[in-house]
Amino acid sequence: MTARRTGDTPSGKTAKAAATREARGSVHEAIGKLIGDDTARERGTAEKEAGAADASDIQKSSRR
């Protein structure tokens, strides 16, 4: 099995944090949908999008 490692570099830790933030937001969004709480769903969506934006910023800067 092959796993992608982010390493202990600062950009690796930042990438891991962005992925974690995106996943956490996705879970909160799904929970909000399940329980019918629009506020929780919107908060989860915002968190997921923020994590995705952080991840895309990291990927763009590493292509230099």
PDB file of N, CA, C and O in Angstrom:
ATOM      1  N   MET A   1       0.835  -1.155   0.000  1.00  0.00           N
ATOM      2  CA  MET A   1       0.000   0.000   0.000  1.00  0.00           C
ATOM      3  C   MET A   1       0.894   1.237   0.000  1.00  0.00           C
ATOM      4  O   MET A   1       1.868   1.316   0.748  1.00  0.00           O
ATOM      5  N   THR A   2       0.552   2.177  -0.834  1.00  0.00           N
ATOM      6  CA  THR A   2       1.329   3.395  -0.935  1.00  0.00           C
ATOM      7  C   THR A   2       0.594   4.522  -0.232  1.00  0.00           C
ATOM      8  O   THR A   2      -0.597   4.733  -0.459  1.00  0.00           O
ATOM      9  N   ALA A   3       1.304   5.241   0.619  1.00  0.00           N
ATOM     10  CA  ALA A   3       0.710   6.372   1.329  1.00  0.00           C
ATOM     11  C   ALA A   3       1.518   7.615   1.034  1.00  0.00           C
ATOM     12  O   ALA A   3       2.746   7.571   0.948  1.00  0.00           O
ATOM     13  N   ARG A   4       0.827   8.707   0.882  1.00  0.00           N
ATOM     14  CA  ARG A   4       1.494   9.980   0.646  1.00  0.00           C
ATOM     15  C   ARG A   4       1.881  10.569   1.982  1.00  0.00           C
ATOM     16  O   ARG A   4       1.039  10.720   2.867  1.00  0.00           O
ATOM     17  N   ARG A   5       3.139  10.899   2.132  1.00  0.00           N
ATOM     18  CA  ARG A   5       3.606  11.488   3.382  1.00  0.00           C
ATOM     19  C   ARG A   5       3.863  12.962   3.181  1.00  0.00           C
ATOM     20  O   ARG A   5       4.453  13.378   2.184  1.00  0.00           O
ATOM     21  N   THR A   6       3.412  13.746   4.142  1.00  0.00           N
ATOM     22  CA  THR A   6       3.616  15.181   4.050  1.00  0.00           C
ATOM     23  C   THR A   6       4.940  15.590   4.679  1.00  0.00           C
ATOM     24  O   THR A   6       5.440  16.681   4.403  1.00  0.00           O
ATOM     25  N   GLY A   7       5.507  14.750   5.506  1.00  0.00           N
ATOM     26  CA  GLY A   7       6.796  15.059   6.114  1.00  0.00           C
ATOM     27  C   GLY A   7       6.691  16.018   7.271  1.00  0.00           C
ATOM     28  O   GLY A   7       5.601  16.442   7.655  1.00  0.00           O
ATOM     29  N   ASP A   8       7.831  16.350   7.817  1.00  0.00           N
ATOM     30  CA  ASP A   8       7.878  17.257   8.955  1.00  0.00           C
ATOM     31  C   ASP A   8       8.229  18.673   8.544  1.00  0.00           C
ATOM     32  O   ASP A   8       8.511  19.511   9.401  1.00  0.00           O
ATOM     33  N   THR A   9       8.219  18.957   7.259  1.00  0.00           N
ATOM     34  CA  THR A   9       8.521  20.299   6.797  1.00  0.00           C
ATOM     35  C   THR A   9       7.358  21.218   7.145  1.00  0.00           C
ATOM     36  O   THR A   9       6.236  20.743   7.317  1.00  0.00           O
ATOM     37  N   PRO A  10       7.597  22.504   7.253  1.00  0.00           N
ATOM     38  CA  PRO A  10       6.503  23.426   7.561  1.00  0.00           C
ATOM     39  C   PRO A  10       5.370  23.350   6.543  1.00  0.00           C
ATOM     40  O   PRO A  10       4.198  23.425   6.912  1.00  0.00           O
ATOM     41  N   SER A  11       5.711  23.201   5.272  1.00  0.00           N
ATOM     42  CA  SER A  11       4.648  23.107   4.269  1.00  0.00           C
ATOM     43  C   SER A  11       3.897  21.792   4.398  1.00  0.00           C
ATOM     44  O   SER A  11       2.706  21.732   4.091  1.00  0.00           O
ATOM     45  N   GLY A  12       4.568  20.740   4.846  1.00  0.00           N
ATOM     46  CA  GLY A  12       3.914  19.456   5.058  1.00  0.00           C
ATOM     47  C   GLY A  12       2.917  19.523   6.196  1.00  0.00           C
ATOM     48  O   GLY A  12       1.818  18.975   6.106  1.00  0.00           O
ATOM     49  N   LYS A  13       3.305  20.200   7.273  1.00  0.00           N
ATOM     50  CA  LYS A  13       2.395  20.355   8.406  1.00  0.00           C
ATOM     51  C   LYS A  13       1.205  21.234   8.027  1.00  0.00           C
ATOM     52  O   LYS A  13       0.080  20.986   8.463  1.00  0.00           O
ATOM     53  N   THR A  14       1.456  22.261   7.216  1.00  0.00           N
ATOM     54  CA  THR A  14       0.386  23.136   6.770  1.00  0.00           C
ATOM     55  C   THR A  14      -0.574  22.388   5.863  1.00  0.00           C
ATOM     56  O   THR A  14      -1.787  22.578   5.950  1.00  0.00           O
ATOM     57  N   ALA A  15      -0.041  21.538   4.992  1.00  0.00           N
ATOM     58  CA  ALA A  15      -0.884  20.753   4.098  1.00  0.00           C
ATOM     59  C   ALA A  15      -1.752  19.781   4.891  1.00  0.00           C
ATOM     60  O   ALA A  15      -2.925  19.582   4.574  1.00  0.00           O
ATOM     61  N   LYS A  16      -1.177  19.188   5.905  1.00  0.00           N
ATOM     62  CA  LYS A  16      -1.932  18.254   6.742  1.00  0.00           C
ATOM     63  C   LYS A  16      -3.035  18.996   7.488  1.00  0.00           C
ATOM     64  O   LYS A  16      -4.151  18.490   7.607  1.00  0.00           O
ATOM     65  N   ALA A  17      -2.735  20.183   7.988  1.00  0.00           N
ATOM     66  CA  ALA A  17      -3.734  20.975   8.703  1.00  0.00           C
ATOM     67  C   ALA A  17      -4.872  21.385   7.765  1.00  0.00           C
ATOM     68  O   ALA A  17      -6.037  21.376   8.164  1.00  0.00           O
ATOM     69  N   ALA A  18      -4.543  21.742   6.530  1.00  0.00           N
ATOM     70  CA  ALA A  18      -5.571  22.122   5.562  1.00  0.00           C
ATOM     71  C   ALA A  18      -6.467  20.937   5.230  1.00  0.00           C
ATOM     72  O   ALA A  18      -7.685  21.085   5.135  1.00  0.00           O
ATOM     73  N   ALA A  19      -5.872  19.767   5.054  1.00  0.00           N
ATOM     74  CA  ALA A  19      -6.660  18.566   4.755  1.00  0.00           C
ATOM     75  C   ALA A  19      -7.542  18.197   5.935  1.00  0.00           C
ATOM     76  O   ALA A  19      -8.687  17.785   5.751  1.00  0.00           O
ATOM     77  N   THR A  20      -7.020  18.341   7.133  1.00  0.00           N
ATOM     78  CA  THR A  20      -7.803  18.052   8.334  1.00  0.00           C
ATOM     79  C   THR A  20      -8.966  19.022   8.456  1.00  0.00           C
ATOM     80  O   THR A  20     -10.080  18.625   8.800  1.00  0.00           O
ATOM     81  N   ARG A  21      -8.712  20.285   8.177  1.00  0.00           N
ATOM     82  CA  ARG A  21      -9.764  21.301   8.266  1.00  0.00           C
ATOM     83  C   ARG A  21     -10.865  21.020   7.247  1.00  0.00           C
ATOM     84  O   ARG A  21     -12.050  21.155   7.553  1.00  0.00           O
ATOM     85  N   GLU A  22     -10.475  20.634   6.047  1.00  0.00           N
ATOM     86  CA  GLU A  22     -11.452  20.328   5.013  1.00  0.00           C
ATOM     87  C   GLU A  22     -12.299  19.109   5.397  1.00  0.00           C
ATOM     88  O   GLU A  22     -13.518  19.113   5.222  1.00  0.00           O
ATOM     89  N   ALA A  23     -11.651  18.078   5.914  1.00  0.00           N
ATOM     90  CA  ALA A  23     -12.371  16.868   6.319  1.00  0.00           C
ATOM     91  C   ALA A  23     -13.311  17.149   7.483  1.00  0.00           C
ATOM     92  O   ALA A  23     -14.446  16.674   7.500  1.00  0.00           O
ATOM     93  N   ARG A  24     -12.842  17.915   8.445  1.00  0.00           N
ATOM     94  CA  ARG A  24     -13.676  18.253   9.600  1.00  0.00           C
ATOM     95  C   ARG A  24     -14.911  19.040   9.148  1.00  0.00           C
ATOM     96  O   ARG A  24     -16.019  18.796   9.626  1.00  0.00           O
ATOM     97  N   GLY A  25     -14.709  19.974   8.234  1.00  0.00           N
ATOM     98  CA  GLY A  25     -15.840  20.747   7.716  1.00  0.00           C
ATOM     99  C   GLY A  25     -16.834  19.874   6.983  1.00  0.00           C
ATOM    100  O   GLY A  25     -18.044  20.075   7.094  1.00  0.00           O
ATOM    101  N   SER A  26     -16.333  18.908   6.237  1.00  0.00           N
ATOM    102  CA  SER A  26     -17.208  17.988   5.519  1.00  0.00           C
ATOM    103  C   SER A  26     -18.061  17.170   6.478  1.00  0.00           C
ATOM    104  O   SER A  26     -19.247  16.951   6.233  1.00  0.00           O
ATOM    105  N   VAL A  27     -17.459  16.724   7.556  1.00  0.00           N
ATOM    106  CA  VAL A  27     -18.193  15.947   8.559  1.00  0.00           C
ATOM    107  C   VAL A  27     -19.258  16.816   9.224  1.00  0.00           C
ATOM    108  O   VAL A  27     -20.388  16.366   9.415  1.00  0.00           O
ATOM    109  N   HIS A  28     -18.916  18.043   9.574  1.00  0.00           N
ATOM    110  CA  HIS A  28     -19.889  18.931  10.204  1.00  0.00           C
ATOM    111  C   HIS A  28     -21.036  19.238   9.241  1.00  0.00           C
ATOM    112  O   HIS A  28     -22.194  19.325   9.650  1.00  0.00           O
ATOM    113  N   GLU A  29     -20.707  19.400   7.970  1.00  0.00           N
ATOM    114  CA  GLU A  29     -21.739  19.646   6.969  1.00  0.00           C
ATOM    115  C   GLU A  29     -22.701  18.450   6.887  1.00  0.00           C
ATOM    116  O   GLU A  29     -23.918  18.631   6.848  1.00  0.00           O
ATOM    117  N   ALA A  30     -22.156  17.253   6.861  1.00  0.00           N
ATOM    118  CA  ALA A  30     -22.983  16.048   6.778  1.00  0.00           C
ATOM    119  C   ALA A  30     -23.852  15.888   8.029  1.00  0.00           C
ATOM    120  O   ALA A  30     -25.021  15.517   7.923  1.00  0.00           O
ATOM    121  N   ILE A  31     -23.301  16.158   9.190  1.00  0.00           N
ATOM    122  CA  ILE A  31     -24.080  16.061  10.427  1.00  0.00           C
ATOM    123  C   ILE A  31     -25.222  17.080  10.409  1.00  0.00           C
ATOM    124  O   ILE A  31     -26.348  16.776  10.803  1.00  0.00           O
ATOM    125  N   GLY A  32     -24.912  18.285   9.947  1.00  0.00           N
ATOM    126  CA  GLY A  32     -25.956  19.311   9.850  1.00  0.00           C
ATOM    127  C   GLY A  32     -27.079  18.889   8.924  1.00  0.00           C
ATOM    128  O   GLY A  32     -28.248  19.145   9.211  1.00  0.00           O
ATOM    129  N   LYS A  33     -26.739  18.244   7.817  1.00  0.00           N
ATOM    130  CA  LYS A  33     -27.761  17.751   6.890  1.00  0.00           C
ATOM    131  C   LYS A  33     -28.590  16.652   7.536  1.00  0.00           C
ATOM    132  O   LYS A  33     -29.812  16.623   7.389  1.00  0.00           O
ATOM    133  N   LEU A  34     -27.930  15.749   8.251  1.00  0.00           N
ATOM    134  CA  LEU A  34     -28.642  14.629   8.873  1.00  0.00           C
ATOM    135  C   LEU A  34     -29.632  15.074   9.945  1.00  0.00           C
ATOM    136  O   LEU A  34     -30.743  14.549  10.026  1.00  0.00           O
ATOM    137  N   ILE A  35     -29.228  16.038  10.763  1.00  0.00           N
ATOM    138  CA  ILE A  35     -30.101  16.455  11.849  1.00  0.00           C
ATOM    139  C   ILE A  35     -31.012  17.614  11.440  1.00  0.00           C
ATOM    140  O   ILE A  35     -31.867  18.039  12.218  1.00  0.00           O
ATOM    141  N   GLY A  36     -30.830  18.118  10.232  1.00  0.00           N
ATOM    142  CA  GLY A  36     -31.684  19.189   9.747  1.00  0.00           C
ATOM    143  C   GLY A  36     -31.361  20.550  10.319  1.00  0.00           C
ATOM    144  O   GLY A  36     -32.230  21.420  10.378  1.00  0.00           O
ATOM    145  N   ASP A  37     -30.125  20.747  10.743  1.00  0.00           N
ATOM    146  CA  ASP A  37     -29.695  22.022  11.327  1.00  0.00           C
ATOM    147  C   ASP A  37     -28.975  22.830  10.251  1.00  0.00           C
ATOM    148  O   ASP A  37     -27.825  22.547   9.915  1.00  0.00           O
ATOM    149  N   ASP A  38     -29.667  23.842   9.712  1.00  0.00           N
ATOM    150  CA  ASP A  38     -29.089  24.645   8.630  1.00  0.00           C
ATOM    151  C   ASP A  38     -27.854  25.417   9.071  1.00  0.00           C
ATOM    152  O   ASP A  38     -26.927  25.600   8.282  1.00  0.00           O
ATOM    153  N   THR A  39     -27.829  25.871  10.313  1.00  0.00           N
ATOM    154  CA  THR A  39     -26.675  26.618  10.817  1.00  0.00           C
ATOM    155  C   THR A  39     -25.435  25.732  10.863  1.00  0.00           C
ATOM    156  O   THR A  39     -24.355  26.151  10.446  1.00  0.00           O
ATOM    157  N   ALA A  40     -25.586  24.517  11.366  1.00  0.00           N
ATOM    158  CA  ALA A  40     -24.453  23.585  11.434  1.00  0.00           C
ATOM    159  C   ALA A  40     -23.988  23.207  10.033  1.00  0.00           C
ATOM    160  O   ALA A  40     -22.787  23.088   9.790  1.00  0.00           O
ATOM    161  N   ARG A  41     -24.931  23.018   9.110  1.00  0.00           N
ATOM    162  CA  ARG A  41     -24.584  22.671   7.737  1.00  0.00           C
ATOM    163  C   ARG A  41     -23.807  23.812   7.076  1.00  0.00           C
ATOM    164  O   ARG A  41     -22.799  23.575   6.410  1.00  0.00           O
ATOM    165  N   GLU A  42     -24.269  25.028   7.258  1.00  0.00           N
ATOM    166  CA  GLU A  42     -23.581  26.182   6.662  1.00  0.00           C
ATOM    167  C   GLU A  42     -22.190  26.380   7.259  1.00  0.00           C
ATOM    168  O   GLU A  42     -21.244  26.700   6.539  1.00  0.00           O
ATOM    169  N   ARG A  43     -22.066  26.191   8.568  1.00  0.00           N
ATOM    170  CA  ARG A  43     -20.771  26.310   9.225  1.00  0.00           C
ATOM    171  C   ARG A  43     -19.800  25.251   8.692  1.00  0.00           C
ATOM    172  O   ARG A  43     -18.627  25.535   8.450  1.00  0.00           O
ATOM    173  N   GLY A  44     -20.303  24.037   8.515  1.00  0.00           N
ATOM    174  CA  GLY A  44     -19.483  22.961   7.969  1.00  0.00           C
ATOM    175  C   GLY A  44     -19.057  23.237   6.539  1.00  0.00           C
ATOM    176  O   GLY A  44     -17.914  22.975   6.164  1.00  0.00           O
ATOM    177  N   THR A  45     -19.972  23.764   5.744  1.00  0.00           N
ATOM    178  CA  THR A  45     -19.651  24.109   4.356  1.00  0.00           C
ATOM    179  C   THR A  45     -18.567  25.180   4.313  1.00  0.00           C
ATOM    180  O   THR A  45     -17.631  25.093   3.519  1.00  0.00           O
ATOM    181  N   ALA A  46     -18.698  26.184   5.165  1.00  0.00           N
ATOM    182  CA  ALA A  46     -17.698  27.257   5.204  1.00  0.00           C
ATOM    183  C   ALA A  46     -16.329  26.717   5.605  1.00  0.00           C
ATOM    184  O   ALA A  46     -15.310  27.095   5.027  1.00  0.00           O
ATOM    185  N   GLU A  47     -16.311  25.833   6.595  1.00  0.00           N
ATOM    186  CA  GLU A  47     -15.048  25.256   7.067  1.00  0.00           C
ATOM    187  C   GLU A  47     -14.418  24.388   5.976  1.00  0.00           C
ATOM    188  O   GLU A  47     -13.205  24.420   5.772  1.00  0.00           O
ATOM    189  N   LYS A  48     -15.250  23.617   5.280  1.00  0.00           N
ATOM    190  CA  LYS A  48     -14.755  22.756   4.203  1.00  0.00           C
ATOM    191  C   LYS A  48     -14.152  23.592   3.082  1.00  0.00           C
ATOM    192  O   LYS A  48     -13.080  23.266   2.572  1.00  0.00           O
ATOM    193  N   GLU A  49     -14.829  24.662   2.696  1.00  0.00           N
ATOM    194  CA  GLU A  49     -14.328  25.528   1.629  1.00  0.00           C
ATOM    195  C   GLU A  49     -13.044  26.249   2.046  1.00  0.00           C
ATOM    196  O   GLU A  49     -12.146  26.441   1.226  1.00  0.00           O
ATOM    197  N   ALA A  50     -12.955  26.648   3.312  1.00  0.00           N
ATOM    198  CA  ALA A  50     -11.747  27.302   3.803  1.00  0.00           C
ATOM    199  C   ALA A  50     -10.563  26.336   3.779  1.00  0.00           C
ATOM    200  O   ALA A  50      -9.452  26.719   3.412  1.00  0.00           O
ATOM    201  N   GLY A  51     -10.800  25.089   4.170  1.00  0.00           N
ATOM    202  CA  GLY A  51      -9.742  24.084   4.119  1.00  0.00           C
ATOM    203  C   GLY A  51      -9.297  23.805   2.694  1.00  0.00           C
ATOM    204  O   GLY A  51      -8.106  23.636   2.434  1.00  0.00           O
ATOM    205  N   ALA A  52     -10.254  23.755   1.768  1.00  0.00           N
ATOM    206  CA  ALA A  52      -9.919  23.527   0.357  1.00  0.00           C
ATOM    207  C   ALA A  52      -9.121  24.704  -0.206  1.00  0.00           C
ATOM    208  O   ALA A  52      -8.196  24.514  -0.995  1.00  0.00           O
ATOM    209  N   ALA A  53      -9.484  25.911   0.204  1.00  0.00           N
ATOM    210  CA  ALA A  53      -8.748  27.091  -0.258  1.00  0.00           C
ATOM    211  C   ALA A  53      -7.327  27.083   0.282  1.00  0.00           C
ATOM    212  O   ALA A  53      -6.383  27.414  -0.436  1.00  0.00           O
ATOM    213  N   ASP A  54      -7.173  26.704   1.548  1.00  0.00           N
ATOM    214  CA  ASP A  54      -5.831  26.608   2.131  1.00  0.00           C
ATOM    215  C   ASP A  54      -5.000  25.569   1.386  1.00  0.00           C
ATOM    216  O   ASP A  54      -3.825  25.795   1.100  1.00  0.00           O
ATOM    217  N   ALA A  55      -5.610  24.444   1.079  1.00  0.00           N
ATOM    218  CA  ALA A  55      -4.892  23.371   0.380  1.00  0.00           C
ATOM    219  C   ALA A  55      -4.493  23.804  -1.024  1.00  0.00           C
ATOM    220  O   ALA A  55      -3.393  23.483  -1.473  1.00  0.00           O
ATOM    221  N   SER A  56      -5.350  24.515  -1.716  1.00  0.00           N
ATOM    222  CA  SER A  56      -5.014  24.933  -3.078  1.00  0.00           C
ATOM    223  C   SER A  56      -3.919  25.992  -3.057  1.00  0.00           C
ATOM    224  O   SER A  56      -3.091  26.032  -3.967  1.00  0.00           O
ATOM    225  N   ASP A  57      -3.896  26.854  -2.035  1.00  0.00           N
ATOM    226  CA  ASP A  57      -2.817  27.844  -1.907  1.00  0.00           C
ATOM    227  C   ASP A  57      -1.479  27.156  -1.700  1.00  0.00           C
ATOM    228  O   ASP A  57      -0.461  27.591  -2.239  1.00  0.00           O
ATOM    229  N   ILE A  58      -1.482  26.091  -0.926  1.00  0.00           N
ATOM    230  CA  ILE A  58      -0.246  25.338  -0.650  1.00  0.00           C
ATOM    231  C   ILE A  58       0.238  24.683  -1.920  1.00  0.00           C
ATOM    232  O   ILE A  58       1.429  24.733  -2.227  1.00  0.00           O
ATOM    233  N   GLN A  59      -0.662  24.068  -2.668  1.00  0.00           N
ATOM    234  CA  GLN A  59      -0.278  23.367  -3.894  1.00  0.00           C
ATOM    235  C   GLN A  59       0.242  24.347  -4.942  1.00  0.00           C
ATOM    236  O   GLN A  59       1.215  24.045  -5.633  1.00  0.00           O
ATOM    237  N   LYS A  60      -0.382  25.502  -5.070  1.00  0.00           N
ATOM    238  CA  LYS A  60       0.055  26.475  -6.057  1.00  0.00           C
ATOM    239  C   LYS A  60       1.452  27.006  -5.729  1.00  0.00           C
ATOM    240  O   LYS A  60       2.275  27.187  -6.627  1.00  0.00           O
ATOM    241  N   SER A  61       1.719  27.253  -4.455  1.00  0.00           N
ATOM    242  CA  SER A  61       3.013  27.815  -4.094  1.00  0.00           C
ATOM    243  C   SER A  61       4.142  26.808  -4.220  1.00  0.00           C
ATOM    244  O   SER A  61       5.300  27.206  -4.356  1.00  0.00           O
ATOM    245  N   SER A  62       3.841  25.516  -4.179  1.00  0.00           N
ATOM    246  CA  SER A  62       4.906  24.530  -4.246  1.00  0.00           C
ATOM    247  C   SER A  62       5.307  24.188  -5.684  1.00  0.00           C
ATOM    248  O   SER A  62       6.259  23.434  -5.885  1.00  0.00           O
ATOM    249  N   ARG A  63       4.621  24.712  -6.668  1.00  0.00           N
ATOM    250  CA  ARG A  63       4.930  24.415  -8.066  1.00  0.00           C
ATOM    251  C   ARG A  63       5.994  25.326  -8.664  1.00  0.00           C
ATOM    252  O   ARG A  63       6.332  25.178  -9.838  1.00  0.00           O
ATOM    253  N   ARG A  64       6.509  26.227  -7.919  1.00  0.00           N
ATOM    254  CA  ARG A  64       7.474  27.187  -8.445  1.00  0.00           C
ATOM    255  C   ARG A  64       8.687  26.552  -8.991  1.00  0.00           C
ATOM    256  O   ARG A  64       9.585  27.245  -9.467  1.00  0.00           O
TER     257      ARG A  64
END
